[in-house]
Amino acid sequence: MSLFATKSVSYIISESESGTHHLRRTLGPGNLIALGIGAIIGAGLFSLTGVAAAQNAGPAVAISMIVAAIGCALAGLCYSEFSCMIPVAGSAYTYAYTTLGEWIAWIIGWDLVLEYAVGSSTVSISWSGYVVSLLHTFGINLSPQWIAGPFEAVTLPDGTTAQGIANIPAVIIVFLISLLLMIGIKESARTNAVIVVIKLAVVLVFIGVGWQFIHPANYHPYIPKNTGEFGHFGFSGIMMGAGTIFFAYIGFDAVSTAAQEAKNPQKDMPVGIIGSLAICTVLYVAFALVITGMVPYYVLGTSAPVATAIDKAMPMYVWMNTLVKFGIICGFTSVILVMLLGQSRVFYSMSRDGLVPAVFSDIHPKFKTPWRSNMLFFFFVAPFSAFLPLSIVGHMTSIGTLFAFVIVCAGVWVMRVKNPDAPRPFKTPLVPLVPILGIVWNFAMMYSLGWSNWLRLIVWLVIGQAIYFLYSRHHSHLRKSGQTTSR
């Protein structure tokens, strides 16, 4: 069978509805929007905004927010069309299977492990750091050996350092969220909705209170002159700032992995994807305007720019720092939840196709969730969370996400050419212009990440190729059935 053999849309949909491996359709548009917001708003908002302002765009970081949002919107429109045409779990993996063939589908499915599984490990490590910091605020100090991996040292409150053994808080949060996902999608969605409400309240409180302390003089010059170095203020600074800010938008694509659990996917999936992206863009721009108006942009280049802004502009609001830490922890929690949800659904689809073992599509008879998949991914993610430092796993997520965006944009274009008359409840406008812009934009982002991240991606994909040709290709249900539509 050709490496580029594809499945028809009708075959994929009928296959998803056959047998006993059913996911429960319980998610409405509000749940889908909450999933998107839960994945997007994390610590990136509270940290990357300051970095982009101080080093790249100055007060014009708000423009960088909009530029980054446009790049995400191009991919989001393509995701919306596919999620309506093919309302099954699997996201970019399934979309590639219908347009570019099984081999490309495997590559993107394997690549999504970088975005979801490794990404959730990255976030769990940061979650642990903020929880330890918040507990210290209340006089509770955890043993330093059990809050960091063996490859990093921990600085104690008295200034001394100790070597870590394992990051236990990070493992605990991954375990609890994996357990929640095993219990049910409805319960997971409700928990995520509560967390989203809390972190949105924190963001809105900061914007509302901080707005009163804006000094217009801090906006001048709004676009500082270029220093002679590309990306350091001026127009190039706005663009590089957008590249930095982009990573704070990662996650909206995870909404598409829940298409098979949406009550009315043809109507609700575009609402969930575009709606969550639009809401977060408005909040991001308002947040950027407030924080750069409170203090001069050049003082925000710290690891905690929000704390810096609060200390300098409104020192009487000491409680705000504690509130922001709590908001960041809530943000991390929902990001881990949505990423682990997305990963289990991608492997659920790959398992249904025979490319990974059947255990990943085993549905619990009561909870109707791929519970064994969630359990196995806990054992995969937990060692990364427990033993590796943030610096090793921190940048692996972004390049995997951008690669998925490129494939989905290309897939929409191919599908319009191959199946122009297929039913499309939602249509990406201006095809092929929008997909082409999405491909160029997101590939440019990939290029800017540097060769070290490209090397990690290549090594990861090589490992995936070994698995595909040694196992997946020989167990492919498509290969065995011969239900191909092109070669």
Residue pairs with C-beta under 8 A, 6 or more apart in sequence:
1 102
1 476
1 478
1 479
1 482
1 484
1 487
2 101
2 484
2 487
3 101
3 102
3 103
4 100
4 101
4 102
4 103
4 104
4 486
4 487
5 101
5 102
5 478
5 479
5 484
5 485
5 486
5 487
6 97
6 98
6 99
6 100
6 101
6 102
6 484
6 485
6 486
7 15
7 97
7 98
7 478
7 483
7 484
7 485
8 98
8 483
8 485
9 85
9 86
9 98
9 419
9 422
11 483
11 485
12 86
12 88
12 94
12 97
12 98
13 86
13 87
13 88
15 352
16 88
16 89
16 260
16 352
20 363
21 352
21 361
21 362
21 363
22 363
22 368
23 89
23 185
23 260
23 261
23 345
23 348
23 363
23 368
23 369
23 370
24 184
24 185
24 186
24 261
24 368
24 369
25 260
25 261
25 262
25 263
26 185
26 186
26 189
26 261
26 263
27 35
27 185
27 186
27 189
27 258
27 261
27 262
27 263
27 268
28 262
28 263
28 264
28 268
29 267
29 268
29 271
29 272
29 275
30 193
31 189
31 193
31 272
32 255
32 258
32 262
32 268
32 269
32 271
32 272
32 273
32 275
32 276
33 271
33 272
33 275
33 276
33 279
34 189
34 192
34 193
34 196
34 276
35 189
35 192
35 254
35 255
35 258
35 272
35 276
35 338
35 341
36 251
36 252
36 254
36 255
36 272
36 273
36 275
36 276
36 277
36 280
37 196
37 200
37 276
37 279
37 280
37 334
38 192
38 195
38 196
38 251
38 334
38 335
38 337
38 338
39 250
39 251
39 252
39 254
39 255
39 276
39 334
39 335
39 338
39 339
39 342
40 248
40 249
40 250
40 251
40 252
40 276
40 277
40 280
41 196
41 199
41 200
41 203
41 280
41 283
41 331
41 334
42 123
42 248
42 251
42 328
42 331
42 332
42 334
42 335
43 126
43 130
43 328
43 331
43 332
44 245
44 247
44 248
44 249
44 250
45 203
45 248
45 283
45 284
45 287
45 331
46 304
46 305
46 306
46 324
46 327
46 328
46 331
47 303
47 304
47 305
48 244
48 245
48 247
48 248
49 61
49 245
49 248
49 284
49 287
49 288
49 291
49 300
49 305
50 291
50 300
50 301
50 302
50 305
50 306
50 308
51 244
51 300
51 301
51 305
52 61
52 64
52 241
52 244
52 245
53 59
53 61
53 241
53 288
53 291
53 292
53 297
53 300
53 301
53 305
54 297
54 298
54 299
54 300
54 301
54 305
55 232
55 244
55 301
56 64
56 231
56 232
56 233
56 237
56 238
56 240
56 241
56 244
57 63
57 64
57 223
57 233
57 237
57 238
57 240
57 241
58 221
58 222
58 223
58 224
58 233
58 237
58 292
58 297
58 298
59 218
59 219
59 221
59 222
59 223
59 292
59 293
59 297
60 222
60 223
60 237
60 238
60 241
61 241
61 245
61 288
61 292
61 297
62 285
62 288
62 289
62 292
63 223
63 238
64 238
64 239
64 241
64 242
64 244
64 245
64 288
65 242
65 245
65 281
65 284
65 285
65 288
66 281
66 285
67 238
67 239
67 242
68 242
68 243
68 245
68 246
68 248
68 249
69 249
69 277
69 281
69 284
70 441
71 242
71 246
71 438
71 441
71 442
71 445
72 246
72 249
72 252
72 277
73 274
73 277
74 409
74 434
74 435
74 437
74 438
74 441
74 442
75 253
75 405
75 408
75 409
75 438
75 442
76 252
76 253
76 273
76 274
76 277
77 274
77 428
77 429
77 434
77 438
78 408
78 409
78 411
78 412
78 428
78 434
78 435
78 438
79 91
79 92
79 252
79 253
79 255
79 256
79 273
79 408
80 269
80 270
80 273
80 274
80 426
80 428
81 412
81 424
81 426
81 427
81 428
82 94
82 95
82 256
82 408
82 411
82 412
82 415
83 91
83 255
83 256
83 259
83 265
83 269
83 270
83 273
84 265
84 266
84 269
84 270
84 424
84 425
84 426
85 415
85 422
85 423
85 424
85 425
86 94
86 95
86 98
86 259
87 259
87 260
87 262
87 265
87 266
87 269
88 94
88 259
88 260
88 349
89 257
89 258
89 259
89 260
89 261
89 345
89 346
89 348
89 349
90 97
90 109
90 257
90 345
90 346
90 348
90 349
90 350
91 112
91 253
91 254
91 256
91 257
91 259
91 342
91 345
91 346
91 404
92 108
92 109
92 112
92 253
92 256
92 404
92 407
92 408
92 411
93 105
93 108
93 109
93 112
93 346
93 349
93 350
94 105
94 349
95 407
95 408
95 411
96 104
96 105
96 107
96 108
96 109
96 407
96 408
96 411
97 105
97 353
98 411
98 415
99 410
99 411
99 412
99 414
99 415
99 418
100 407
100 410
100 411
100 414
101 486
102 353
102 355
102 476
102 478
102 479
103 468
104 407
106 350
106 355
106 464
106 468
106 472
107 461
107 464
107 465
108 403
108 404
108 407
109 346
109 347
109 349
109 350
109 355
110 460
110 461
110 464
110 467
110 468
111 400
111 403
111 404
111 457
111 460
111 461
111 464
112 342
112 343
112 346
112 400
112 404
113 343
113 400
113 460
114 396
114 397
114 399
114 400
114 401
114 457
114 460
115 250
115 339
115 342
115 397
115 400
115 401
115 404
116 254
116 339
116 340
116 342
116 343
116 346
117 339
117 340
117 343
117 377
117 380
117 381
118 381
118 384
118 393
118 396
118 397
118 400
119 250
119 335
119 339
119 396
119 397
119 400
120 174
120 335
120 336
120 339
120 340
120 343
120 381
121 170
121 174
121 381
121 384
121 385
121 388
121 393
122 390
122 393
122 394
122 396
122 397
123 332
123 335
123 336
123 339
124 170
124 171
124 173
124 174
124 332
124 336
124 381
124 385
125 167
125 170
125 385
125 388
125 389
125 390
125 393
126 332
126 390
127 169
127 170
127 173
127 329
127 332
127 333
127 336
128 147
128 167
128 169
128 170
128 173
128 385
129 147
129 390
130 325
130 328
130 329
130 332
131 169
131 329
132 142
132 147
132 169
133 325
134 322
134 325
134 326
134 329
135 141
135 142
136 157
137 322
137 325
141 157
142 169
144 154
144 156
144 162
144 164
145 154
145 162
145 163
145 164
145 165
146 164
146 165
146 166
146 167
146 168
146 169
147 154
147 164
147 167
147 168
147 169
148 154
148 164
148 165
148 167
148 389
149 164
149 165
149 166
149 167
149 386
149 387
149 388
149 389
150 163
150 164
150 165
150 166
150 387
151 164
151 387
151 388
151 389
151 392
152 164
152 389
153 161
153 162
153 163
153 164
154 161
154 162
154 163
154 164
155 161
156 162
166 386
166 387
167 385
167 386
167 387
168 386
170 385
170 386
171 382
171 385
171 386
173 333
173 336
174 336
174 340
174 378
174 381
174 382
174 385
175 378
175 382
177 333
177 336
177 337
177 340
178 340
178 374
178 375
178 377
178 378
180 187
180 188
180 191
180 337
181 188
181 337
181 340
181 341
181 344
181 369
181 374
182 364
182 367
182 369
182 371
182 374
182 375
183 367
183 369
184 367
184 368
184 369
185 258
185 261
185 341
185 368
185 369
188 337
188 341
191 337
192 334
192 337
192 338
195 330
195 333
195 334
195 337
196 334
198 326
198 327
198 330
199 327
199 330
199 331
199 334
200 283
201 327
202 323
202 324
202 326
202 327
202 330
203 283
203 287
203 327
204 283
205 320
205 323
206 287
206 290
206 306
206 320
206 323
206 324
206 327
207 283
207 286
207 287
207 290
209 314
209 317
209 320
210 290
210 291
210 293
210 294
210 309
210 313
210 314
211 290
213 293
213 294
213 313
213 314
214 289
214 290
214 293
214 294
215 293
215 294
216 293
218 292
218 293
218 294
218 295
218 296
218 297
219 292
219 293
223 233
223 234
223 235
223 237
223 238
224 233
224 234
224 237
224 297
225 233
225 234
226 232
226 233
226 234
226 235
226 236
226 237
227 233
230 236
230 240
231 237
231 239
231 240
232 240
243 445
243 448
245 284
246 398
246 445
247 398
248 284
249 277
249 280
249 284
250 397
250 398
250 401
251 335
251 338
251 339
252 273
252 276
252 277
252 280
253 273
253 401
253 404
253 405
253 408
254 338
254 339
254 341
254 342
255 269
255 272
255 273
255 276
256 269
256 273
257 341
257 342
257 345
257 346
258 272
258 341
258 342
258 345
259 265
259 269
260 345
262 268
262 269
262 272
266 425
266 426
267 425
269 426
270 426
291 300
291 305
291 306
291 309
292 300
294 309
294 312
294 313
294 314
295 308
295 309
295 312
295 313
299 308
299 312
300 308
300 309
302 308
306 321
306 324
307 321
307 324
310 317
310 320
310 321
310 324
311 321
314 320
340 374
340 377
340 381
343 377
344 360
344 369
344 370
344 373
344 374
344 377
345 370
347 356
347 360
347 370
347 373
347 377
348 360
348 361
348 370
348 373
349 361
350 356
350 360
351 357
351 358
351 359
351 360
351 361
351 373
352 361
352 477
353 476
353 477
353 478
354 472
354 475
354 476
354 477
354 478
354 479
354 480
355 468
355 472
355 475
355 476
356 472
359 372
359 373
359 376
360 370
360 372
360 373
360 376
361 370
361 373
362 370
362 371
362 372
362 373
363 369
363 370
363 371
364 370
364 371
384 393
395 449
395 452
395 453
395 456
396 453
396 456
396 457
396 460
398 449
398 453
399 446
399 449
399 453
399 454
399 456
399 457
400 457
402 442
402 443
402 445
402 446
402 449
403 446
403 457
405 438
405 442
406 438
406 439
406 442
406 443
406 446
408 438
409 434
409 435
409 436
409 438
409 439
409 442
410 435
410 439
412 428
412 431
412 435
413 431
413 432
413 435
413 436
415 422
416 431
416 432
418 486
428 434
428 435
446 454
473 479
478 484
